[in-house]
Amino acid sequence: MTLKRPQWANATPEMQDYYDHYWGFPVHDDQQLFAMLSLELFQAGLTWQTIWRRREAFNQAFANFNIEKVASFTAEDINRLCEDETIIRNRCKILAVINNAQVI
């Protein structure tokens, strides 16, 4: 049986993966919710495809979105992230992810 996807979900293999395994699936795990919130934050002003394509890089850069680890990121970590060409290097977005972890 062939899965019927909307046009946007057939655009690339990354979007197919997102649609097939994430779109519309309920999530109850705090770490997974934090990861998706963080990726959505980075998506502002960009396409979701751009972010989803870099998902593994974001996972590595942000300690697999471990909330406690991200909440304890230091100025050195912020500088490291601002220099990491594999992610979106927007200082405000990086600081927002760290702040969100601290609030959680």
A tleap script that builds the chain and sets N, CA, C and O, in Angstrom:
source leaprc.protein.ff14SB
mol = sequence {
  NMET THR LEU LYS ARG PRO GLN TRP ALA ASN
  ALA THR PRO GLU MET GLN ASP TYR TYR ASP
  HIE TYR TRP GLY PHE PRO VAL HIE ASP ASP
  GLN GLN LEU PHE ALA MET LEU SER LEU GLU
  LEU PHE GLN ALA GLY LEU THR TRP GLN THR
  ILE TRP ARG ARG ARG GLU ALA PHE ASN GLN
  ALA PHE ALA ASN PHE ASN ILE GLU LYS VAL
  ALA SER PHE THR ALA GLU ASP ILE ASN ARG
  LEU CYS GLU ASP GLU THR ILE ILE ARG ASN
  ARG CYS LYS ILE LEU ALA VAL ILE ASN ASN
  ALA GLN VAL CILE
}
set mol.1.N position { 0.836 -1.178 0.000 }
set mol.1.CA position { 0.000 0.000 0.000 }
set mol.1.C position { 0.887 1.249 0.000 }
set mol.1.O position { 1.833 1.345 0.782 }
set mol.2.N position { 0.585 2.168 -0.851 }
set mol.2.CA position { 1.336 3.401 -0.959 }
set mol.2.C position { 0.725 4.455 -0.047 }
set mol.2.O position { -0.485 4.681 -0.055 }
set mol.3.N position { 1.574 5.084 0.727 }
set mol.3.CA position { 1.118 6.148 1.620 }
set mol.3.C position { 0.823 7.391 0.800 }
set mol.3.O position { 1.656 7.832 0.008 }
set mol.4.N position { -0.359 7.953 0.988 }
set mol.4.CA position { -0.714 9.197 0.295 }
set mol.4.C position { -0.256 10.359 1.151 }
set mol.4.O position { -0.662 10.504 2.304 }
set mol.5.N position { 0.591 11.178 0.570 }
set mol.5.CA position { 1.112 12.348 1.268 }
set mol.5.C position { 0.663 13.610 0.540 }
set mol.5.O position { 0.420 13.586 -0.666 }
set mol.6.N position { 0.554 14.716 1.282 }
set mol.6.CA position { 0.304 15.997 0.606 }
set mol.6.C position { 1.543 16.381 -0.208 }
set mol.6.O position { 2.624 15.828 -0.008 }
set mol.7.N position { 1.374 17.306 -1.102 }
set mol.7.CA position { 2.465 17.691 -2.005 }
set mol.7.C position { 3.720 18.126 -1.242 }
set mol.7.O position { 4.828 17.737 -1.614 }
set mol.8.N position { 3.567 18.920 -0.191 }
set mol.8.CA position { 4.734 19.404 0.536 }
set mol.8.C position { 5.530 18.247 1.141 }
set mol.8.O position { 6.753 18.331 1.254 }
set mol.9.N position { 4.848 17.176 1.526 }
set mol.9.CA position { 5.522 16.049 2.165 }
set mol.9.C position { 6.275 15.187 1.160 }
set mol.9.O position { 7.137 14.401 1.553 }
set mol.10.N position { 5.977 15.315 -0.096 }
set mol.10.CA position { 6.689 14.562 -1.126 }
set mol.10.C position { 7.864 15.333 -1.708 }
set mol.10.O position { 8.571 14.817 -2.573 }
set mol.11.N position { 8.083 16.551 -1.250 }
set mol.11.CA position { 9.096 17.423 -1.846 }
set mol.11.C position { 10.507 16.846 -1.745 }
set mol.11.O position { 11.284 16.940 -2.695 }
set mol.12.N position { 10.839 16.253 -0.606 }
set mol.12.CA position { 12.188 15.715 -0.396 }
set mol.12.C position { 12.103 14.492 0.509 }
set mol.12.O position { 11.087 14.283 1.172 }
set mol.13.N position { 13.149 13.693 0.544 }
set mol.13.CA position { 13.162 12.556 1.482 }
set mol.13.C position { 13.034 13.004 2.942 }
set mol.13.O position { 12.423 12.307 3.752 }
set mol.14.N position { 13.606 14.162 3.278 }
set mol.14.CA position { 13.491 14.667 4.650 }
set mol.14.C position { 12.042 14.966 5.017 }
set mol.14.O position { 11.593 14.647 6.118 }
set mol.15.N position { 11.319 15.577 4.090 }
set mol.15.CA position { 9.923 15.899 4.361 }
set mol.15.C position { 9.060 14.637 4.397 }
set mol.15.O position { 8.090 14.563 5.151 }
set mol.16.N position { 9.415 13.654 3.584 }
set mol.16.CA position { 8.711 12.370 3.640 }
set mol.16.C position { 8.917 11.727 5.011 }
set mol.16.O position { 7.967 11.229 5.615 }
set mol.17.N position { 10.150 11.739 5.496 }
set mol.17.CA position { 10.447 11.193 6.824 }
set mol.17.C position { 9.659 11.931 7.898 }
set mol.17.O position { 9.063 11.306 8.776 }
set mol.18.N position { 9.654 13.257 7.830 }
set mol.18.CA position { 8.923 14.050 8.813 }
set mol.18.C position { 7.434 13.687 8.791 }
set mol.18.O position { 6.834 13.445 9.838 }
set mol.19.N position { 6.857 13.651 7.616 }
set mol.19.CA position { 5.432 13.353 7.499 }
set mol.19.C position { 5.113 11.933 7.963 }
set mol.19.O position { 4.132 11.711 8.672 }
set mol.20.N position { 5.937 10.985 7.564 }
set mol.20.CA position { 5.667 9.573 7.859 }
set mol.20.C position { 5.863 9.209 9.322 }
set mol.20.O position { 5.208 8.293 9.818 }
set mol.21.N position { 6.760 9.912 10.030 }
set mol.21.CA position { 7.124 9.492 11.379 }
set mol.21.C position { 6.870 10.519 12.488 }
set mol.21.O position { 6.965 10.185 13.669 }
set mol.22.N position { 6.551 11.758 12.122 }
set mol.22.CA position { 6.402 12.795 13.146 }
set mol.22.C position { 5.099 13.591 13.030 }
set mol.22.O position { 4.467 13.883 14.045 }
set mol.23.N position { 4.693 13.942 11.819 }
set mol.23.CA position { 3.535 14.795 11.585 }
set mol.23.C position { 2.278 14.155 12.169 }
set mol.23.O position { 1.886 13.057 11.773 }
set mol.24.N position { 1.666 14.840 13.098 }
set mol.24.CA position { 0.397 14.392 13.647 }
set mol.24.C position { 0.480 13.295 14.694 }
set mol.24.O position { -0.551 12.834 15.184 }
set mol.25.N position { 1.692 12.866 15.047 }
set mol.25.CA position { 1.847 11.835 16.064 }
set mol.25.C position { 1.918 12.498 17.440 }
set mol.25.O position { 2.703 13.427 17.630 }
set mol.26.N position { 1.122 12.044 18.394 }
set mol.26.CA position { 1.190 12.650 19.732 }
set mol.26.C position { 2.543 12.358 20.390 }
set mol.26.O position { 3.127 11.289 20.210 }
set mol.27.N position { 3.016 13.333 21.150 }
set mol.27.CA position { 4.287 13.203 21.856 }
set mol.27.C position { 4.040 13.522 23.325 }
set mol.27.O position { 3.420 14.534 23.652 }
set mol.28.N position { 4.529 12.654 24.208 }
set mol.28.CA position { 4.335 12.855 25.642 }
set mol.28.C position { 5.661 12.893 26.400 }
set mol.28.O position { 5.679 13.011 27.625 }
set mol.29.N position { 6.754 12.793 25.673 }
set mol.29.CA position { 8.082 12.788 26.272 }
set mol.29.C position { 8.613 14.226 26.334 }
set mol.29.O position { 8.675 14.911 25.312 }
set mol.30.N position { 8.996 14.681 27.536 }
set mol.30.CA position { 9.447 16.069 27.703 }
set mol.30.C position { 10.645 16.400 26.826 }
set mol.30.O position { 10.701 17.484 26.246 }
set mol.31.N position { 11.595 15.495 26.721 }
set mol.31.CA position { 12.794 15.762 25.921 }
set mol.31.C position { 12.428 15.903 24.440 }
set mol.31.O position { 12.938 16.791 23.756 }
set mol.32.N position { 11.558 15.042 23.954 }
set mol.32.CA position { 11.116 15.125 22.559 }
set mol.32.C position { 10.330 16.420 22.322 }
set mol.32.O position { 10.499 17.070 21.290 }
set mol.33.N position { 9.483 16.790 23.267 }
set mol.33.CA position { 8.735 18.039 23.137 }
set mol.33.C position { 9.678 19.244 23.135 }
set mol.33.O position { 9.489 20.187 22.366 }
set mol.34.N position { 10.689 19.203 23.998 }
set mol.34.CA position { 11.666 20.289 24.040 }
set mol.34.C position { 12.441 20.365 22.721 }
set mol.34.O position { 12.709 21.456 22.218 }
set mol.35.N position { 12.796 19.217 22.170 }
set mol.35.CA position { 13.507 19.191 20.890 }
set mol.35.C position { 12.661 19.828 19.793 }
set mol.35.O position { 13.151 20.656 19.025 }
set mol.36.N position { 11.394 19.442 19.721 }
set mol.36.CA position { 10.532 19.978 18.669 }
set mol.36.C position { 10.269 21.479 18.875 }
set mol.36.O position { 10.242 22.243 17.910 }
set mol.37.N position { 10.078 21.895 20.127 }
set mol.37.CA position { 9.915 23.314 20.424 }
set mol.37.C position { 11.150 24.093 19.970 }
set mol.37.O position { 11.039 25.166 19.376 }
set mol.38.N position { 12.306 23.544 20.256 }
set mol.38.CA position { 13.565 24.208 19.897 }
set mol.38.C position { 13.730 24.288 18.390 }
set mol.38.O position { 14.128 25.327 17.864 }
set mol.39.N position { 13.429 23.203 17.691 }
set mol.39.CA position { 13.535 23.224 16.233 }
set mol.39.C position { 12.546 24.227 15.634 }
set mol.39.O position { 12.869 24.932 14.678 }
set mol.40.N position { 11.352 24.284 16.199 }
set mol.40.CA position { 10.366 25.267 15.730 }
set mol.40.C position { 10.875 26.693 15.950 }
set mol.40.O position { 10.658 27.574 15.118 }
set mol.41.N position { 11.543 26.905 17.059 }
set mol.41.CA position { 12.103 28.218 17.350 }
set mol.41.C position { 13.116 28.607 16.269 }
set mol.41.O position { 13.110 29.736 15.779 }
set mol.42.N position { 13.983 27.660 15.905 }
set mol.42.CA position { 14.972 27.945 14.864 }
set mol.42.C position { 14.332 28.121 13.494 }
set mol.42.O position { 14.916 28.758 12.618 }
set mol.43.N position { 13.146 27.568 13.300 }
set mol.43.CA position { 12.479 27.637 12.008 }
set mol.43.C position { 11.965 29.033 11.685 }
set mol.43.O position { 11.774 29.359 10.513 }
set mol.44.N position { 11.739 29.856 12.686 }
set mol.44.CA position { 11.181 31.198 12.454 }
set mol.44.C position { 11.962 31.919 11.349 }
set mol.44.O position { 13.167 32.138 11.464 }
set mol.45.N position { 11.257 32.275 10.295 }
set mol.45.CA position { 11.861 32.991 9.177 }
set mol.45.C position { 12.491 32.081 8.139 }
set mol.45.O position { 13.006 32.560 7.129 }
set mol.46.N position { 12.457 30.782 8.372 }
set mol.46.CA position { 13.050 29.815 7.449 }
set mol.46.C position { 12.020 28.747 7.112 }
set mol.46.O position { 10.926 28.735 7.676 }
set mol.47.N position { 12.362 27.858 6.203 }
set mol.47.CA position { 11.453 26.756 5.904 }
set mol.47.C position { 11.697 25.615 6.890 }
set mol.47.O position { 12.795 25.445 7.419 }
set mol.48.N position { 10.646 24.848 7.115 }
set mol.48.CA position { 10.781 23.681 7.992 }
set mol.48.C position { 11.770 22.680 7.392 }
set mol.48.O position { 12.504 22.014 8.123 }
set mol.49.N position { 11.788 22.577 6.086 }
set mol.49.CA position { 12.724 21.676 5.416 }
set mol.49.C position { 14.171 22.030 5.753 }
set mol.49.O position { 14.993 21.137 5.959 }
set mol.50.N position { 14.485 23.311 5.811 }
set mol.50.CA position { 15.839 23.756 6.167 }
set mol.50.C position { 16.219 23.255 7.556 }
set mol.50.O position { 17.340 22.795 7.771 }
set mol.51.N position { 15.300 23.343 8.479 }
set mol.51.CA position { 15.565 22.920 9.851 }
set mol.51.C position { 15.621 21.404 9.951 }
set mol.51.O position { 16.535 20.853 10.563 }
set mol.52.N position { 14.660 20.739 9.359 }
set mol.52.CA position { 14.583 19.278 9.464 }
set mol.52.C position { 15.818 18.625 8.851 }
set mol.52.O position { 16.276 17.588 9.331 }
set mol.53.N position { 16.349 19.221 7.808 }
set mol.53.CA position { 17.559 18.707 7.159 }
set mol.53.C position { 18.753 18.777 8.118 }
set mol.53.O position { 19.682 17.977 8.012 }
set mol.54.N position { 18.727 19.726 9.046 }
set mol.54.CA position { 19.841 19.907 9.986 }
set mol.54.C position { 19.553 19.323 11.370 }
set mol.54.O position { 20.279 19.591 12.327 }
set mol.55.N position { 18.516 18.546 11.464 }
set mol.55.CA position { 18.063 18.017 12.763 }
set mol.55.C position { 19.170 17.280 13.515 }
set mol.55.O position { 19.343 17.502 14.713 }
set mol.56.N position { 19.905 16.429 12.855 }
set mol.56.CA position { 20.975 15.682 13.534 }
set mol.56.C position { 22.063 16.624 14.048 }
set mol.56.O position { 22.603 16.422 15.136 }
set mol.57.N position { 22.377 17.639 13.271 }
set mol.57.CA position { 23.368 18.628 13.723 }
set mol.57.C position { 22.866 19.362 14.962 }
set mol.57.O position { 23.632 19.604 15.895 }
set mol.58.N position { 21.586 19.718 14.974 }
set mol.58.CA position { 21.005 20.356 16.156 }
set mol.58.C position { 21.057 19.415 17.356 }
set mol.58.O position { 21.380 19.837 18.466 }
set mol.59.N position { 20.739 18.143 17.134 }
set mol.59.CA position { 20.805 17.163 18.230 }
set mol.59.C position { 22.199 17.124 18.833 }
set mol.59.O position { 22.351 17.146 20.054 }
set mol.60.N position { 23.200 17.068 17.998 }
set mol.60.CA position { 24.582 17.032 18.495 }
set mol.60.C position { 24.957 18.334 19.190 }
set mol.60.O position { 25.553 18.318 20.267 }
set mol.61.N position { 24.612 19.438 18.586 }
set mol.61.CA position { 24.981 20.752 19.132 }
set mol.61.C position { 24.326 21.021 20.480 }
set mol.61.O position { 24.918 21.675 21.339 }
set mol.62.N position { 23.104 20.517 20.670 }
set mol.62.CA position { 22.347 20.791 21.890 }
set mol.62.C position { 22.200 19.555 22.776 }
set mol.62.O position { 21.160 19.355 23.403 }
set mol.63.N position { 23.238 18.732 22.823 }
set mol.63.CA position { 23.291 17.586 23.755 }
set mol.63.C position { 22.034 16.722 23.663 }
set mol.63.O position { 21.463 16.324 24.678 }
set mol.64.N position { 21.612 16.436 22.419 }
set mol.64.CA position { 20.392 15.652 22.176 }
set mol.64.C position { 19.163 16.256 22.860 }
set mol.64.O position { 18.219 15.550 23.215 }
set mol.65.N position { 19.201 17.552 23.032 }
set mol.65.CA position { 18.111 18.298 23.659 }
set mol.65.C position { 17.796 17.791 25.067 }
set mol.65.O position { 16.646 17.776 25.504 }
set mol.66.N position { 18.853 17.379 25.755 }
set mol.66.CA position { 18.727 17.024 27.169 }
set mol.66.C position { 18.487 18.336 27.919 }
set mol.66.O position { 19.354 19.210 27.948 }
set mol.67.N position { 17.322 18.463 28.514 }
set mol.67.CA position { 16.900 19.736 29.109 }
set mol.67.C position { 17.878 20.215 30.177 }
set mol.67.O position { 18.253 21.388 30.189 }
set mol.68.N position { 18.290 19.332 31.062 }
set mol.68.CA position { 19.205 19.740 32.140 }
set mol.68.C position { 20.553 20.185 31.591 }
set mol.68.O position { 21.124 21.167 32.066 }
set mol.69.N position { 21.062 19.474 30.602 }
set mol.69.CA position { 22.357 19.857 30.021 }
set mol.69.C position { 22.266 21.204 29.312 }
set mol.69.O position { 23.134 22.061 29.476 }
set mol.70.N position { 21.215 21.383 28.528 }
set mol.70.CA position { 21.064 22.655 27.801 }
set mol.70.C position { 20.869 23.804 28.788 }
set mol.70.O position { 21.386 24.900 28.570 }
set mol.71.N position { 20.136 23.568 29.860 }
set mol.71.CA position { 19.909 24.613 30.868 }
set mol.71.C position { 21.215 25.056 31.525 }
set mol.71.O position { 21.314 26.177 32.024 }
set mol.72.N position { 22.195 24.192 31.523 }
set mol.72.CA position { 23.472 24.533 32.163 }
set mol.72.C position { 24.525 25.021 31.164 }
set mol.72.O position { 25.691 25.166 31.529 }
set mol.73.N position { 24.138 25.274 29.921 }
set mol.73.CA position { 25.085 25.779 28.935 }
set mol.73.C position { 25.687 27.100 29.414 }
set mol.73.O position { 25.001 27.938 30.000 }
set mol.74.N position { 26.959 27.263 29.155 }
set mol.74.CA position { 27.719 28.438 29.578 }
set mol.74.C position { 27.961 29.377 28.395 }
set mol.74.O position { 27.566 29.096 27.264 }
set mol.75.N position { 28.612 30.483 28.684 }
set mol.75.CA position { 28.993 31.425 27.630 }
set mol.75.C position { 29.889 30.738 26.603 }
set mol.75.O position { 29.816 31.033 25.410 }
set mol.76.N position { 30.722 29.833 27.069 }
set mol.76.CA position { 31.591 29.071 26.161 }
set mol.76.C position { 30.746 28.222 25.200 }
set mol.76.O position { 31.052 28.140 24.010 }
set mol.77.N position { 29.697 27.600 25.713 }
set mol.77.CA position { 28.794 26.819 24.859 }
set mol.77.C position { 28.096 27.708 23.844 }
set mol.77.O position { 27.951 27.337 22.679 }
set mol.78.N position { 27.669 28.869 24.283 }
set mol.78.CA position { 26.988 29.810 23.384 }
set mol.78.C position { 27.931 30.208 22.247 }
set mol.78.O position { 27.533 30.224 21.082 }
set mol.79.N position { 29.164 30.523 22.585 }
set mol.79.CA position { 30.138 30.873 21.553 }
set mol.79.C position { 30.377 29.708 20.593 }
set mol.79.O position { 30.483 29.907 19.382 }
set mol.80.N position { 30.460 28.491 21.139 }
set mol.80.CA position { 30.643 27.296 20.309 }
set mol.80.C position { 29.477 27.157 19.329 }
set mol.80.O position { 29.686 26.886 18.146 }
set mol.81.N position { 28.262 27.341 19.818 }
set mol.81.CA position { 27.086 27.216 18.961 }
set mol.81.C position { 27.038 28.319 17.904 }
set mol.81.O position { 26.636 28.076 16.767 }
set mol.82.N position { 27.443 29.511 18.276 }
set mol.82.CA position { 27.451 30.626 17.322 }
set mol.82.C position { 28.472 30.413 16.207 }
set mol.82.O position { 28.374 31.039 15.152 }
set mol.83.N position { 29.430 29.555 16.424 }
set mol.83.CA position { 30.446 29.263 15.412 }
set mol.83.C position { 30.185 27.960 14.663 }
set mol.83.O position { 30.920 27.630 13.731 }
set mol.84.N position { 29.167 27.225 15.048 }
set mol.84.CA position { 28.869 25.914 14.466 }
set mol.84.C position { 28.132 26.090 13.138 }
set mol.84.O position { 26.956 26.454 13.119 }
set mol.85.N position { 28.818 25.835 12.044 }
set mol.85.CA position { 28.245 26.037 10.711 }
set mol.85.C position { 27.200 24.996 10.341 }
set mol.85.O position { 26.529 25.143 9.319 }
set mol.86.N position { 27.044 23.953 11.140 }
set mol.86.CA position { 26.075 22.910 10.806 }
set mol.86.C position { 24.663 23.243 11.290 }
set mol.86.O position { 23.701 22.574 10.911 }
set mol.87.N position { 24.540 24.278 12.127 }
set mol.87.CA position { 23.229 24.684 12.627 }
set mol.87.C position { 22.953 26.120 12.179 }
set mol.87.O position { 23.769 26.731 11.490 }
set mol.88.N position { 21.814 26.642 12.571 }
set mol.88.CA position { 21.482 28.052 12.329 }
set mol.88.C position { 22.171 28.850 13.439 }
set mol.88.O position { 21.881 28.658 14.620 }
set mol.89.N position { 23.069 29.731 13.059 }
set mol.89.CA position { 23.903 30.434 14.046 }
set mol.89.C position { 23.311 31.786 14.421 }
set mol.89.O position { 23.957 32.822 14.263 }
set mol.90.N position { 22.120 31.769 14.901 }
set mol.90.CA position { 21.455 32.989 15.326 }
set mol.90.C position { 21.537 33.054 16.854 }
set mol.90.O position { 20.906 32.261 17.552 }
set mol.91.N position { 22.304 33.985 17.349 }
set mol.91.CA position { 22.557 34.096 18.795 }
set mol.91.C position { 21.253 34.221 19.594 }
set mol.91.O position { 21.117 33.605 20.651 }
set mol.92.N position { 20.313 34.999 19.105 }
set mol.92.CA position { 19.045 35.179 19.826 }
set mol.92.C position { 18.284 33.859 19.924 }
set mol.92.O position { 17.710 33.550 20.968 }
set mol.93.N position { 18.278 33.092 18.856 }
set mol.93.CA position { 17.587 31.804 18.872 }
set mol.93.C position { 18.304 30.815 19.787 }
set mol.93.O position { 17.655 30.051 20.502 }
set mol.94.N position { 19.613 30.822 19.770 }
set mol.94.CA position { 20.400 29.957 20.653 }
set mol.94.C position { 20.104 30.299 22.113 }
set mol.94.O position { 19.870 29.410 22.932 }
set mol.95.N position { 20.116 31.587 22.427 }
set mol.95.CA position { 19.826 32.016 23.797 }
set mol.95.C position { 18.397 31.653 24.201 }
set mol.95.O position { 18.147 31.314 25.357 }
set mol.96.N position { 17.470 31.722 23.261 }
set mol.96.CA position { 16.074 31.370 23.566 }
set mol.96.C position { 15.945 29.890 23.900 }
set mol.96.O position { 15.189 29.530 24.803 }
set mol.97.N position { 16.663 29.029 23.195 }
set mol.97.CA position { 16.617 27.590 23.504 }
set mol.97.C position { 17.158 27.335 24.906 }
set mol.97.O position { 16.577 26.570 25.675 }
set mol.98.N position { 18.264 27.977 25.229 }
set mol.98.CA position { 18.857 27.802 26.564 }
set mol.98.C position { 17.906 28.343 27.634 }
set mol.98.O position { 17.707 27.712 28.672 }
set mol.99.N position { 17.329 29.501 27.376 }
set mol.99.CA position { 16.369 30.075 28.320 }
set mol.99.C position { 15.169 29.153 28.514 }
set mol.99.O position { 14.718 28.952 29.642 }
set mol.100.N position { 14.654 28.595 27.431 }
set mol.100.CA position { 13.518 27.677 27.542 }
set mol.100.C position { 13.880 26.465 28.400 }
set mol.100.O position { 13.067 26.021 29.211 }
set mol.101.N position { 15.068 25.935 28.236 }
set mol.101.CA position { 15.513 24.797 29.047 }
set mol.101.C position { 15.563 25.192 30.531 }
set mol.101.O position { 15.164 24.424 31.406 }
set mol.102.N position { 16.056 26.393 30.788 }
set mol.102.CA position { 16.148 26.849 32.177 }
set mol.102.C position { 14.765 27.044 32.791 }
set mol.102.O position { 14.565 26.750 33.970 }
set mol.103.N position { 13.821 27.530 32.014 }
set mol.103.CA position { 12.461 27.729 32.501 }
set mol.103.C position { 11.782 26.383 32.791 }
set mol.103.O position { 11.077 26.224 33.787 }
set mol.104.N position { 12.016 25.432 31.898 }
set mol.104.CA position { 11.433 24.102 32.094 }
set mol.104.C position { 11.982 23.483 33.375 }
set mol.104.O position { 11.617 22.361 33.725 }
savepdb mol mol.pdb
quit
